[in-house]
Every structure is written in C-alpha cells, then in structure tokens.
C-alpha cells in the first residue's frame, strides 16, 4: 500500500514485558545447559507415530511406557513397563460405556496434571513388563546377550537384543527381535529411539522407528520413582463408588448439556469449533473430575485450560510482537480492509470473491489447519465452523486466516511472505465470501488476544 495502515485492537500487549517467546525458540531463555543422559532411575517415554499399515496412515497415534534403569556392577538392568497409569485418564482413553476404554487417537500430550504425575512418579502395571541385563560400558555401549534356540517344525525360536549406545549426549535405544521356525521360516523386527536433542530439564527428544512401518518422534522425560499398584480394598471401594457416580453423570442429559454450554461459552470468544469427539472427551473428563470431588468452578477451570491448550498449545506465552514488521496484504486481489472481529478477537476483513488465492502476510510455520467445512451462514450453529490456517511467526505471535474455502498447506509447512496458503471462501459464520485476517498472541495466563499491526513496506 502507498503508506502503512495501522489499526489497534483488543487489550494490546504490554511493551514492558520480556520477550520470552523468541528466547524460548532460539534457546536464549534456557536456565542452564542441557544435561547428558544418565541411565539410572525412572523415565517416562511418550511416542507419537504414524502407521503405514493402518487403515488411516496419515493419522497420528501415541503410546507411552516407563523405563527403569538400574546399574548393578558391570551390568545395566533395563526394565520396560508398557502399561502406565495416571490419576486422570480421561484425556488419554475414551470410555466405551463398559469397563473397556479405547486409546484416544492423535498426538496426545500430557497436561499440567499429567506432568505433575510424571514428576512425582507414575504407577505401572507389571503385566507385559520385560527386564533385560545389558553388558558393556557407557563409552562402548550396552547390549543384552543371548542366542536364538534351534527351531524345529514343532517349535519356534525367539530372541530379543536390547542395545543402548551413544552415551552420554545422543543415546540410541534399540530393540531387535528374531523369530525362527522350521515350519514357517524366519522373521525379524527392530524398534529404535534415536536421540536428536536434549532439553534443559534433561528430556530427550528424537526420532522413532519400528519395523519400517511406524515412524514418528519420541520424548523421554525424567520421572519420579516408579510406583507399584498396591492392593488397597478401601481405595478400590472408593474407585468403584466413583465409577458408579461417573456412569450416572454420563447418562444424565441435563448435566451433559450444561457441560456443553460451559465449554461453548469459553470457545465463543475464540471463534473456534470443537469436534464432537473432542467434546465427548471433555465431557468424560468433567465426569471424572466431578466424581473426584472437584467443585464446578474447578471443573470449568480445568476444562477451559484443556480447550485453550488444544487450540493454542503451539504458541509460547507472553511474547512481544516485533513492531518493526510490516505485513503484506494476504491476497493480490485485496482492497483496503475493514476492522472486524472473529469471535471476540479483532482483526481485518478483506472482501474477496470465492476462490481467490490467500497469501501468507508474514513468514512462519503452519501450526494449525482446519479444513472440510462447507459454505456457512449467519445461523448460530455456524460459529466456529470456519476453515482456517494459523501461521506461527518468529516472535511467538501467529497469523490467523479465517473463512477459507480450502487450505493448500499442511501443518509443519514452512511458508514465506506471499506464499499461497489456500483459497478464500464463505465457511463458518458469514453471509458472503471474505477473508478475516488477524495477528494474535497468547498471554501469560494462556488467553489469546489480538494485536495491532501495520500493512505495507513503504511501496
């Protein structure tokens, strides 16, 4: 534009606040150097992966476990516990209406309560656990030993080799197995956790691969001492009574409607829509919290935090916007915008015809893509059903592009200013095609707010 166009909206950011977000991104705010890994004690392992052999290979899934390492002279004992128990399982598993539960699909992340559980030490079920004695040294690596037994037509030979190498800075954990049978032949597999970085608190991060079919990422977090499940009749009785009350709440339509109302009330200012599966998971979480004795206010606070983390967990808290940035217009067909709001947050509305190319107004990483909603209207149920793309900027703020017809980028894509993001449309709460664009940040309280920005580069 001929000159910069400036608009202020929302509460604005305090210019006196420290620029924490950029420091977190580049590592400047880390309190100390990352600690090398020490194979001693308990660790919580969380894996996010995609399975190429599944019906939905693009779907992210998760699994977790607890590893315990014990040094014993020239031996290293490695124990794997694949069944982990948190105090609140509602975000990890979905109740199926009986005593059965299914693992929640997606890249599940521990919330604040789960992180406290990890720090204090997790309870594990010994069912399915395995123990291996490894020989070697930190310098040369550790490995379990054993030879596969000779197999016959009536017997199957099997062995597992566990290895730990790359200490202390880039450990690689691997488990190789071999199956052999004279009747059906042999088969082998390998699972590998390869560290690519160590965070300031000692958390390892890296790549995960299993048998060439599963791939993704893992985090290995220092944990408190492992806890065994003790037999406690009184505790079991309380759990049974709590389960009965939870089932009564789940079947109470009025109670569930009230929970939905409270959640939607929190979502309305954010202009977002919660998918039905996620809504049901939050209702299940509310039932568990209520039966655990939490007050309605505490339940609402917990659910609100979960919702905000669900939609804005990618963003650092309390960043300072780089006011020297001049934003490009988000479309070559754009005319000067009108100030407007999306939900309770302010921004700009660009009058665009259906199908116009929407461009990134600033470089960054695509952190959220919502696609699949059709043409909307001004009915109340259309609120939050807008296709959108969110782009995280270098200073920790993020651009929001709303009402799209469709998106042409995927999450984790890197985009430059002027790069196509999607096509303009009329999805969600609108009566005509347009593009709503705004720049937001997340406050220290975890609440999103809109920011003043300037368009134009002096051209």
C-alpha positions as CSV (number, residue, x, y, z in Angstrom):
1,X,0.0,0.0,0.0
2,X,1.1,3.6,-0.5
3,X,1.6,4.1,3.2
4,X,1.4,1.8,6.2
5,X,-2.1,1.2,7.5
6,X,-2.2,0.8,11.3
7,X,-5.1,-0.4,13.5
8,X,-5.1,-1.2,17.2
9,X,-7.4,-3.8,18.6
10,X,-8.0,-5.8,21.8
11,X,-6.3,-5.2,25.0
12,X,-2.9,-4.9,23.3
13,X,0.5,-6.2,24.5
14,X,2.4,-4.5,27.3
15,X,5.6,-3.3,25.7
16,X,7.4,-3.6,29.1
17,X,7.0,-7.4,29.1
18,X,10.1,-9.5,28.4
19,X,10.5,-11.1,25.0
20,X,10.2,-14.7,26.4
21,X,8.8,-16.3,23.2
22,X,11.8,-15.6,20.9
23,X,14.1,-16.6,23.7
24,X,12.4,-20.0,24.0
25,X,12.5,-20.5,20.3
26,X,16.3,-19.9,20.0
27,X,17.2,-21.3,23.4
28,X,18.3,-18.0,24.9
29,X,15.9,-18.3,27.8
30,X,17.1,-21.8,28.9
31,X,18.2,-21.6,32.5
32,X,21.2,-23.9,32.1
33,X,23.0,-26.2,29.7
34,X,21.2,-29.4,28.8
35,X,22.2,-32.4,31.0
36,X,23.7,-35.5,29.4
37,X,21.6,-38.7,29.8
38,X,22.3,-40.9,32.8
39,X,20.9,-44.5,32.5
40,X,19.9,-44.7,36.2
41,X,16.4,-44.2,37.6
42,X,12.9,-44.0,36.0
43,X,11.9,-42.3,32.8
44,X,8.6,-41.7,31.1
45,X,8.6,-42.3,27.3
46,X,6.0,-40.8,25.0
47,X,5.8,-41.7,21.3
48,X,3.8,-40.0,18.5
49,X,3.8,-42.1,15.4
50,X,2.1,-42.8,12.1
51,X,1.4,-46.4,11.0
52,X,1.7,-47.0,7.2
53,X,-0.1,-50.4,7.5
54,X,-3.2,-48.9,9.2
55,X,-6.5,-48.0,7.5
56,X,-5.6,-44.3,8.1
57,X,-1.8,-44.0,7.6
58,X,-1.9,-40.2,8.0
59,X,-3.5,-40.3,11.5
60,X,-1.1,-39.6,14.4
61,X,-1.2,-42.1,17.2
62,X,0.5,-42.4,20.5
63,X,1.8,-44.9,23.0
64,X,3.7,-44.5,26.3
65,X,5.7,-46.5,28.8
66,X,8.0,-46.2,31.8
67,X,11.7,-47.3,31.5
68,X,13.7,-48.0,34.7
69,X,17.5,-48.3,34.5
70,X,19.5,-49.9,37.4
71,X,23.2,-50.1,37.5
72,X,24.5,-53.3,39.0
73,X,28.3,-53.6,39.0
74,X,29.3,-54.3,35.4
75,X,25.7,-54.8,34.4
76,X,22.9,-52.4,33.4
77,X,19.4,-53.6,34.1
78,X,16.8,-52.1,31.7
79,X,13.1,-52.7,32.7
80,X,10.2,-51.8,30.3
81,X,6.7,-51.2,31.7
82,X,4.3,-50.8,28.8
83,X,1.2,-50.1,31.0
84,X,1.3,-46.6,32.6
85,X,-1.4,-45.2,34.9
86,X,-2.2,-41.5,35.5
87,X,-4.5,-40.2,38.2
88,X,-6.8,-38.7,35.4
89,X,-7.0,-41.0,32.4
90,X,-9.9,-39.1,30.7
91,X,-7.7,-37.3,28.1
92,X,-5.7,-40.5,27.3
93,X,-8.5,-43.0,27.0
94,X,-12.1,-42.8,25.8
95,X,-14.7,-44.7,27.9
96,X,-16.7,-47.1,25.8
97,X,-19.6,-47.4,28.2
98,X,-18.4,-50.5,29.9
99,X,-15.3,-51.4,31.8
100,X,-13.4,-51.1,28.5
101,X,-11.7,-48.0,27.2
102,X,-10.0,-47.1,23.9
103,X,-6.8,-45.1,23.4
104,X,-7.6,-41.5,22.2
105,X,-6.4,-41.1,18.6
106,X,-4.0,-38.3,18.0
107,X,-0.7,-36.9,19.2
108,X,-1.7,-36.8,22.9
109,X,0.3,-34.5,25.1
110,X,0.4,-34.5,29.0
111,X,-1.4,-31.6,30.6
112,X,-0.2,-29.8,33.7
113,X,-1.8,-32.5,36.0
114,X,-0.1,-35.3,34.0
115,X,3.2,-33.5,34.1
116,X,2.9,-33.4,37.9
117,X,2.2,-37.2,37.9
118,X,5.3,-37.8,35.8
119,X,7.5,-35.7,38.1
120,X,6.2,-37.4,41.2
121,X,6.5,-40.9,39.8
122,X,4.0,-43.0,37.8
123,X,2.2,-46.1,38.7
124,X,2.7,-49.0,36.4
125,X,1.1,-52.4,35.8
126,X,3.7,-55.2,35.8
127,X,1.6,-57.1,33.2
128,X,3.6,-57.2,30.0
129,X,6.8,-55.8,31.6
130,X,10.2,-57.1,30.4
131,X,13.6,-57.0,32.1
132,X,17.0,-57.3,30.4
133,X,20.5,-57.4,31.7
134,X,22.9,-55.5,29.5
135,X,26.7,-55.8,29.4
136,X,29.2,-53.2,28.3
137,X,30.1,-49.6,29.3
138,X,28.9,-46.1,28.7
139,X,31.8,-45.5,26.3
140,X,31.3,-48.6,24.2
141,X,27.6,-49.1,24.6
142,X,25.4,-51.7,26.4
143,X,23.9,-54.8,24.9
144,X,21.9,-57.8,26.1
145,X,23.1,-61.2,25.1
146,X,21.5,-64.5,24.1
147,X,21.3,-66.8,21.2
148,X,18.2,-68.0,19.5
149,X,17.3,-71.6,20.3
150,X,17.3,-74.1,17.5
151,X,13.8,-74.3,16.0
152,X,12.1,-77.4,14.8
153,X,8.8,-77.9,12.9
154,X,7.0,-78.1,16.2
155,X,8.9,-75.3,18.0
156,X,9.5,-71.6,17.4
157,X,12.8,-69.9,18.3
158,X,12.7,-66.3,19.5
159,X,15.2,-63.8,20.9
160,X,15.4,-60.1,21.7
161,X,18.6,-58.0,21.8
162,X,18.4,-54.7,23.6
163,X,21.0,-52.0,23.0
164,X,21.9,-48.7,24.5
165,X,24.6,-46.7,22.8
166,X,25.7,-43.1,22.0
167,X,26.0,-42.1,25.7
168,X,26.0,-39.5,27.1
169,X,24.8,-36.9,24.7
170,X,22.9,-38.7,21.9
171,X,21.7,-42.0,23.2
172,X,20.1,-44.6,20.9
173,X,17.8,-47.1,22.4
174,X,17.1,-50.1,20.2
175,X,15.3,-53.5,20.5
176,X,15.8,-56.1,17.8
177,X,13.9,-59.4,17.7
178,X,14.2,-62.5,15.6
179,X,11.6,-65.3,15.2
180,X,12.5,-68.6,13.6
181,X,10.5,-71.7,12.8
182,X,11.3,-74.6,10.5
183,X,7.7,-74.7,9.6
184,X,7.1,-71.1,8.5
185,X,10.6,-69.6,8.2
186,X,12.1,-66.6,10.0
187,X,11.1,-63.0,10.7
188,X,12.8,-60.1,12.3
189,X,12.0,-56.6,13.6
190,X,13.6,-53.6,15.1
191,X,12.4,-50.7,17.2
192,X,14.7,-47.6,17.5
193,X,14.6,-44.4,19.6
194,X,17.3,-42.2,18.2
195,X,18.0,-39.0,20.2
196,X,18.4,-35.8,18.3
197,X,18.4,-33.3,21.2
198,X,18.4,-32.9,24.9
199,X,16.3,-30.2,26.5
200,X,17.3,-28.1,29.6
201,X,15.4,-30.3,32.0
202,X,17.0,-33.5,30.8
203,X,14.2,-34.5,28.4
204,X,15.5,-36.4,25.4
205,X,13.8,-35.8,22.0
206,X,14.3,-37.7,18.8
207,X,13.1,-40.0,16.0
208,X,11.1,-43.2,16.5
209,X,11.1,-46.1,14.0
210,X,9.5,-49.5,14.3
211,X,9.8,-52.3,11.7
212,X,9.8,-49.9,8.8
213,X,6.0,-49.4,9.3
214,X,5.8,-47.0,12.2
215,X,7.6,-43.7,12.3
216,X,7.4,-40.5,14.3
217,X,9.0,-38.9,17.3
218,X,9.6,-39.6,21.0
219,X,10.2,-37.8,24.2
220,X,12.0,-39.4,27.2
221,X,11.3,-37.4,30.4
222,X,13.0,-37.9,33.8
223,X,10.4,-39.3,36.2
224,X,10.0,-39.8,39.9
225,X,10.4,-43.3,41.3
226,X,8.0,-45.9,39.7
227,X,5.1,-46.8,41.9
228,X,3.6,-50.3,42.1
229,X,-0.2,-50.8,42.1
230,X,-0.9,-51.8,45.7
231,X,-3.9,-53.8,46.7
232,X,-6.0,-51.4,48.8
233,X,-9.6,-52.6,49.4
234,X,-10.7,-49.2,50.7
235,X,-9.3,-47.4,47.7
236,X,-10.9,-50.0,45.4
237,X,-14.2,-49.4,47.1
238,X,-13.9,-45.6,46.6
239,X,-12.9,-46.1,42.9
240,X,-16.0,-48.3,42.4
241,X,-18.3,-45.7,44.0
242,X,-16.7,-43.0,41.9
243,X,-17.1,-45.1,38.8
244,X,-20.8,-45.6,39.6
245,X,-21.4,-41.9,40.0
246,X,-19.5,-41.1,36.8
247,X,-21.7,-43.5,34.9
248,X,-24.8,-41.7,36.3
249,X,-23.4,-38.4,35.2
250,X,-22.7,-39.7,31.7
251,X,-26.3,-40.8,31.3
252,X,-27.7,-37.5,32.7
253,X,-28.6,-35.4,29.6
254,X,-29.2,-32.3,31.6
255,X,-25.8,-32.4,33.2
256,X,-24.1,-33.1,29.8
257,X,-26.0,-30.2,28.2
258,X,-24.7,-27.9,31.0
259,X,-21.2,-29.0,30.4
260,X,-21.5,-28.4,26.7
261,X,-22.9,-25.0,27.3
262,X,-20.0,-24.0,29.6
263,X,-17.4,-25.3,27.1
264,X,-19.1,-23.5,24.2
265,X,-19.2,-20.3,26.2
266,X,-15.4,-20.5,26.6
267,X,-15.0,-21.3,22.9
268,X,-17.2,-18.4,21.6
269,X,-14.7,-15.6,22.1
270,X,-12.0,-17.7,20.4
271,X,-14.1,-18.3,17.3
272,X,-13.3,-22.0,17.2
273,X,-15.3,-25.2,16.9
274,X,-14.7,-28.3,19.0
275,X,-15.2,-31.5,17.0
276,X,-17.7,-33.9,18.5
277,X,-15.1,-36.5,19.5
278,X,-13.2,-33.9,21.5
279,X,-16.4,-32.5,23.1
280,X,-17.2,-36.0,24.3
281,X,-13.7,-36.4,25.7
282,X,-14.1,-33.2,27.6
283,X,-17.5,-34.3,29.0
284,X,-15.9,-37.6,30.1
285,X,-13.1,-35.6,31.7
286,X,-15.7,-33.4,33.5
287,X,-17.4,-36.6,34.8
288,X,-14.1,-37.9,36.3
289,X,-13.2,-34.6,37.9
290,X,-16.7,-34.2,39.4
291,X,-16.7,-37.7,40.9
292,X,-13.2,-37.0,42.2
293,X,-14.7,-34.2,44.3
294,X,-13.7,-31.1,42.3
295,X,-16.1,-28.1,42.5
296,X,-18.0,-26.9,39.4
297,X,-15.6,-23.9,39.3
298,X,-12.5,-26.1,39.4
299,X,-14.0,-28.4,36.7
300,X,-14.7,-25.4,34.5
301,X,-11.2,-24.0,35.0
302,X,-9.7,-27.4,34.1
303,X,-11.8,-27.8,31.0
304,X,-11.0,-24.2,29.9
305,X,-7.3,-24.8,30.2
306,X,-7.7,-28.1,28.2
307,X,-9.6,-26.3,25.4
308,X,-7.1,-23.4,25.2
309,X,-4.2,-25.9,25.2
310,X,-6.0,-27.9,22.5
311,X,-6.2,-24.9,20.1
312,X,-3.2,-22.8,21.1
313,X,-0.8,-25.1,22.8
314,X,1.7,-24.5,19.9
315,X,2.2,-20.8,21.0
316,X,4.6,-19.6,23.6
317,X,3.1,-17.5,26.4
318,X,3.6,-13.7,26.7
319,X,5.7,-13.0,23.6
320,X,6.5,-9.4,22.5
321,X,5.4,-8.5,19.0
322,X,8.1,-7.2,16.6
323,X,6.6,-3.8,15.8
324,X,9.2,-3.3,13.1
325,X,7.4,-5.9,10.9
326,X,5.3,-4.7,8.0
327,X,2.7,-7.2,6.9
328,X,2.0,-7.9,3.3
329,X,-1.6,-8.0,2.1
330,X,-3.0,-11.5,2.3
331,X,-4.2,-11.5,-1.3
332,X,-3.3,-9.8,-4.6
333,X,-7.0,-9.1,-5.0
334,X,-7.3,-7.5,-1.6
335,X,-8.7,-4.0,-1.2
336,X,-8.1,-1.9,2.0
337,X,-9.6,-3.9,4.8
338,X,-12.3,-3.1,7.3
339,X,-11.7,-3.6,11.1
340,X,-13.7,-6.6,12.2
341,X,-13.9,-9.4,14.8
342,X,-13.7,-13.2,14.6
343,X,-15.4,-14.4,17.8
344,X,-14.2,-12.0,20.4
345,X,-10.8,-11.2,18.8
346,X,-10.2,-8.3,16.4
347,X,-8.6,-8.2,13.0
348,X,-9.4,-7.2,9.4
349,X,-12.0,-8.3,6.9
350,X,-10.9,-8.4,3.2
351,X,-13.8,-8.5,0.7
352,X,-12.6,-11.3,-1.6
353,X,-14.5,-13.3,-4.2
354,X,-14.9,-17.0,-3.8
355,X,-11.7,-18.9,-4.7
356,X,-9.2,-16.0,-4.6
357,X,-5.7,-17.1,-3.6
358,X,-4.9,-16.3,0.1
359,X,-1.3,-15.4,0.7
360,X,0.9,-15.5,3.9
361,X,1.2,-12.0,5.2
362,X,4.3,-12.9,7.1
363,X,6.8,-15.8,7.1
364,X,6.4,-18.6,9.6
365,X,5.4,-22.2,10.3
366,X,2.0,-23.6,9.7
367,X,0.8,-24.8,13.1
368,X,-2.9,-25.3,12.6
369,X,-5.1,-26.2,9.6
370,X,-8.8,-26.6,9.8
371,X,-10.4,-27.7,6.6
372,X,-13.5,-29.5,5.4
373,X,-16.4,-27.2,6.4
374,X,-18.7,-26.1,3.6
375,X,-20.4,-22.8,2.9
376,X,-21.7,-21.2,6.1
377,X,-24.4,-18.7,7.1
378,X,-25.4,-16.4,9.9
379,X,-27.1,-19.2,12.0
380,X,-25.7,-19.6,15.5
381,X,-24.6,-23.2,14.9
382,X,-22.2,-21.9,12.1
383,X,-20.0,-20.1,14.6
384,X,-16.6,-21.7,14.9
385,X,-17.1,-23.8,11.8
386,X,-14.7,-21.7,9.7
387,X,-11.9,-23.3,7.7
388,X,-8.7,-21.6,8.8
389,X,-4.9,-21.6,8.7
390,X,-2.7,-20.4,11.6
391,X,1.0,-19.4,11.0
392,X,3.4,-19.1,13.9
393,X,5.8,-16.2,13.5
394,X,9.4,-15.9,14.7
395,X,8.5,-13.6,17.6
396,X,5.9,-16.1,19.0
397,X,2.8,-14.3,17.6
398,X,0.7,-16.0,15.0
399,X,-1.4,-15.0,12.0
400,X,-5.0,-16.3,11.7
401,X,-6.6,-16.7,8.2
402,X,-10.3,-17.5,8.5
403,X,-13.4,-18.3,6.3
404,X,-11.3,-20.2,3.7
405,X,-12.9,-22.3,1.0
406,X,-10.0,-24.7,1.5
407,X,-6.3,-24.9,2.6
408,X,-3.3,-25.7,0.3
409,X,-0.8,-26.2,3.1
410,X,-0.3,-28.7,5.9
411,X,0.8,-28.4,9.5
412,X,4.6,-28.0,9.9
413,X,5.0,-26.5,6.5
414,X,7.4,-23.5,6.4
415,X,5.9,-20.6,4.4
416,X,7.4,-17.3,3.3
417,X,5.6,-14.0,3.0
418,X,3.5,-14.0,-0.2
419,X,3.3,-17.8,-0.4
420,X,-0.2,-19.3,-1.1
421,X,-2.0,-20.7,1.9
422,X,-5.4,-21.6,0.4
423,X,-8.5,-20.1,-1.2
424,X,-10.9,-17.5,0.0
425,X,-14.5,-18.7,0.8
426,X,-17.5,-18.3,3.0
427,X,-17.2,-21.1,5.5
428,X,-18.5,-20.6,9.0
429,X,-20.4,-17.6,10.4
430,X,-20.6,-15.3,7.4
431,X,-23.2,-14.4,4.7
432,X,-20.7,-13.7,1.9
433,X,-17.1,-14.7,0.8
434,X,-14.4,-12.9,2.6
435,X,-11.1,-13.3,4.4
436,X,-10.7,-12.5,8.1
437,X,-7.0,-11.9,9.0
438,X,-5.6,-11.0,12.3
439,X,-2.4,-11.4,14.4
440,X,-2.8,-12.9,17.9
441,X,-0.6,-13.8,20.8
442,X,-1.1,-15.9,23.9
443,X,-0.8,-14.1,27.2
444,X,1.0,-15.3,30.3
445,X,-2.4,-16.6,31.5
446,X,-2.8,-18.7,28.4
447,X,-5.5,-16.4,26.9
448,X,-5.3,-15.4,23.2
449,X,-5.5,-11.7,22.4
450,X,-5.4,-9.7,19.2
451,X,-2.6,-7.3,18.3
452,X,-2.1,-4.0,16.4
453,X,-0.2,-4.4,13.2
454,X,0.9,-2.4,10.1
455,X,0.5,-3.3,6.5
456,X,2.8,-2.1,3.7
457,X,6.6,-2.0,3.1
458,X,6.9,1.6,2.1
459,X,5.9,0.8,-1.5
